[in-house]
Amino acid sequence: MFESRCGIKCDSCTGKEEAKCTGCTNMEKPFWGGECGVKSCCETKQLDHCGICSDFPCEMVATMGKEQGYDSAPRLDNLQKWTKG
């Protein structure tokens, strides 16, 4: 079962309540109110998450969050697991 478009495990996020985030799959816009390229891309292609995209892993999902110091490997691993079911 997937939890997000990008591989984040929303169910284990410690900040979701404070941010009033119900997850990008349940929200029209991200909790910060801006635009998420990964979310938009998946929804345009009518994909549940990036892991099932023929372009996976594209540069956008592979580098998401790196500027903020986040490691993308756990997200990419989650996407691969979700793809396998």
Backbone bond lengths (Angstrom), bond angles and torsions (degrees), N, CA, C in turn:
res aa  C-N    CA-C-N  psi(-1)  N-CA   C-N-CA  omega(-1)  CA-C   N-CA-C  phi
1 M - - - 1.464 - - 1.515 108.94 -
2 F 1.301 116.88 126.49 1.457 120.72 179.31 1.528 110.39 -84.29
3 E 1.321 116.47 153.16 1.466 122.03 -178.18 1.521 112.58 -116.57
4 S 1.323 117.44 -19.09 1.465 121.56 -177.72 1.528 108.56 -152.83
5 R 1.298 116.10 175.20 1.468 121.15 176.76 1.528 110.61 -80.49
6 C 1.344 117.46 -30.91 1.465 122.63 -170.53 1.522 114.82 -102.67
7 G 1.313 118.59 -5.22 1.458 120.65 179.42 1.509 115.15 104.93
8 I 1.316 118.20 -2.02 1.459 120.80 176.13 1.529 108.48 -69.47
9 K 1.322 116.71 136.51 1.467 121.07 176.85 1.537 107.82 -86.51
10 C 1.299 116.03 90.62 1.469 122.32 -176.35 1.526 112.15 -59.92
11 D 1.323 116.98 -35.32 1.467 119.76 -177.77 1.521 112.73 -62.77
12 S 1.333 117.54 -25.69 1.462 119.93 -179.31 1.531 112.69 -104.77
13 C 1.321 117.92 9.42 1.464 121.76 179.04 1.527 109.80 -73.30
14 T 1.316 115.96 125.59 1.466 120.07 -178.66 1.528 112.81 -80.73
15 G 1.308 118.41 -13.55 1.457 120.66 -177.36 1.511 115.07 -102.49
16 K 1.333 117.41 2.53 1.465 118.79 -173.20 1.524 113.43 -65.79
17 E 1.324 117.71 -36.89 1.464 119.41 -179.36 1.518 111.28 -69.59
18 E 1.324 116.36 -44.49 1.461 120.49 179.27 1.527 111.31 -61.39
19 A 1.325 116.31 -38.73 1.462 121.25 -179.62 1.527 112.50 -83.98
20 K 1.337 116.74 -4.78 1.467 121.71 -176.56 1.530 110.39 56.30
21 C 1.322 114.11 45.66 1.461 121.38 -178.34 1.521 109.35 -101.34
22 T 1.309 116.26 128.53 1.459 121.41 176.21 1.528 111.28 -107.46
23 G 1.319 115.95 9.72 1.459 121.24 179.28 1.515 111.94 95.01
24 C 1.314 115.44 143.84 1.466 119.74 -174.50 1.522 113.47 -65.15
25 T 1.323 116.91 -22.49 1.462 118.35 178.74 1.520 111.53 -74.97
26 N 1.340 116.60 -15.00 1.463 121.71 -178.61 1.520 113.32 -111.44
27 M 1.318 116.92 -0.52 1.467 120.54 -175.18 1.528 110.55 -121.55
28 E 1.321 116.10 145.20 1.462 119.77 177.91 1.521 110.29 -68.87
29 K 1.340 116.49 -42.12 1.467 122.64 178.44 1.515 108.48 -125.47
30 P 1.324 117.60 155.48 1.460 119.92 175.97 1.524 111.16 -58.78
31 F 1.324 116.76 159.32 1.463 121.15 -175.88 1.520 112.55 -58.46
32 W 1.330 118.84 -25.37 1.455 120.80 179.61 1.522 112.35 -81.80
33 G 1.337 117.16 -6.75 1.457 121.39 174.48 1.510 114.61 86.23
34 G 1.312 117.16 -3.65 1.454 120.88 -179.46 1.515 111.82 -90.66
35 E 1.292 114.69 -149.98 1.454 121.79 -179.35 1.521 108.91 -116.03
36 C 1.309 117.16 137.77 1.461 122.58 174.62 1.520 106.96 -115.13
37 G 1.326 115.78 115.35 1.454 120.63 -178.79 1.516 113.00 -61.31
38 V 1.329 116.90 -37.51 1.463 121.05 179.97 1.526 110.23 -65.66
39 K 1.318 116.33 -47.42 1.470 121.20 178.41 1.533 110.18 -59.09
40 S 1.323 116.36 -48.53 1.463 121.11 -178.73 1.522 111.89 -61.36
41 C 1.328 116.12 -42.68 1.463 120.37 -179.42 1.525 110.71 -62.34
42 C 1.327 117.09 -49.07 1.470 120.47 179.91 1.521 111.58 -59.65
43 E 1.311 116.18 -44.99 1.459 119.75 -177.65 1.522 111.78 -68.49
44 T 1.331 117.62 -35.54 1.465 120.74 176.47 1.524 110.66 -64.23
45 K 1.342 115.58 -39.56 1.464 120.83 179.86 1.531 112.38 -84.67
46 Q 1.331 117.04 0.21 1.461 124.18 -178.38 1.529 112.10 57.01
47 L 1.350 114.69 45.58 1.458 122.09 178.36 1.523 109.83 -108.73
48 D 1.312 116.60 143.85 1.463 120.03 176.13 1.523 111.38 -66.63
49 H 1.326 116.90 -40.24 1.463 121.97 -179.90 1.523 109.78 -157.81
50 C 1.329 115.97 167.95 1.467 122.16 -175.68 1.522 113.97 -63.50
51 G 1.303 117.77 -27.92 1.456 121.06 -175.99 1.511 114.10 -60.64
52 I 1.315 117.71 -22.34 1.467 120.32 -179.38 1.530 112.93 -99.37
53 C 1.317 115.51 6.86 1.467 120.84 178.91 1.526 109.55 -79.94
54 S 1.321 116.83 141.67 1.462 121.15 178.92 1.528 111.47 -66.73
55 D 1.327 118.36 -17.10 1.466 122.71 179.26 1.530 112.95 -96.34
56 F 1.322 117.83 4.61 1.469 121.45 -177.59 1.520 110.85 -68.50
57 P 1.306 117.75 136.11 1.459 128.70 -7.76 1.525 110.65 -89.57
58 C 1.293 117.24 118.65 1.460 121.14 177.38 1.528 109.08 -76.99
59 E 1.315 116.00 168.18 1.468 120.46 -178.69 1.526 111.45 -61.55
60 M 1.335 117.03 -37.32 1.462 120.27 -176.56 1.529 111.32 -61.57
61 V 1.318 118.33 -50.02 1.465 119.92 -178.18 1.531 110.92 -74.31
62 A 1.323 117.27 -32.17 1.461 120.72 -178.76 1.521 112.54 -70.09
63 T 1.326 117.34 -28.38 1.467 120.20 -178.00 1.526 112.88 -105.09
64 M 1.314 117.90 -1.79 1.471 121.49 -178.54 1.530 110.94 -56.98
65 G 1.313 116.39 124.61 1.458 122.30 176.78 1.518 115.39 86.30
66 K 1.313 118.26 -8.80 1.470 120.32 -178.06 1.531 111.99 -62.92
67 E 1.324 116.83 -36.67 1.469 119.99 178.95 1.525 111.30 -63.05
68 Q 1.329 117.03 -27.54 1.465 121.71 178.84 1.533 111.33 -90.93
69 G 1.323 117.44 2.74 1.455 121.55 176.72 1.515 115.66 91.64
70 Y 1.316 118.01 12.08 1.464 121.19 179.98 1.521 111.09 -88.20
71 D 1.308 115.92 143.52 1.455 123.13 176.13 1.528 108.16 -85.18
72 S 1.312 117.35 125.96 1.464 120.39 -177.33 1.533 112.71 -82.61
73 A 1.319 118.12 -15.41 1.472 120.90 -175.35 1.528 113.39 -56.36
74 P 1.343 120.66 -45.81 1.471 119.25 179.40 1.534 112.94 -61.05
75 R 1.324 117.75 -38.89 1.466 120.64 178.87 1.523 110.73 -65.42
76 L 1.330 115.88 -44.79 1.464 120.06 -179.30 1.526 110.58 -64.66
77 D 1.326 116.94 -38.22 1.468 120.83 175.48 1.526 111.08 -61.82
78 N 1.336 116.63 -43.47 1.471 120.95 178.54 1.522 110.30 -60.25
79 L 1.330 116.70 -43.85 1.462 119.79 -179.47 1.524 111.19 -61.39
80 Q 1.320 117.06 -40.75 1.470 120.32 178.09 1.527 110.55 -64.83
81 K 1.327 117.02 -41.79 1.477 120.92 178.55 1.526 110.37 -63.32
82 W 1.336 116.66 -44.14 1.456 120.31 -178.85 1.522 111.14 -64.22
83 T 1.325 116.59 -32.59 1.465 120.98 179.40 1.520 110.80 -66.72
84 K 1.332 115.84 -37.57 1.457 120.94 -179.29 1.520 112.05 -76.56
85 G 1.338 115.40 -15.44 1.457 120.10 177.38 1.464 112.55 84.30
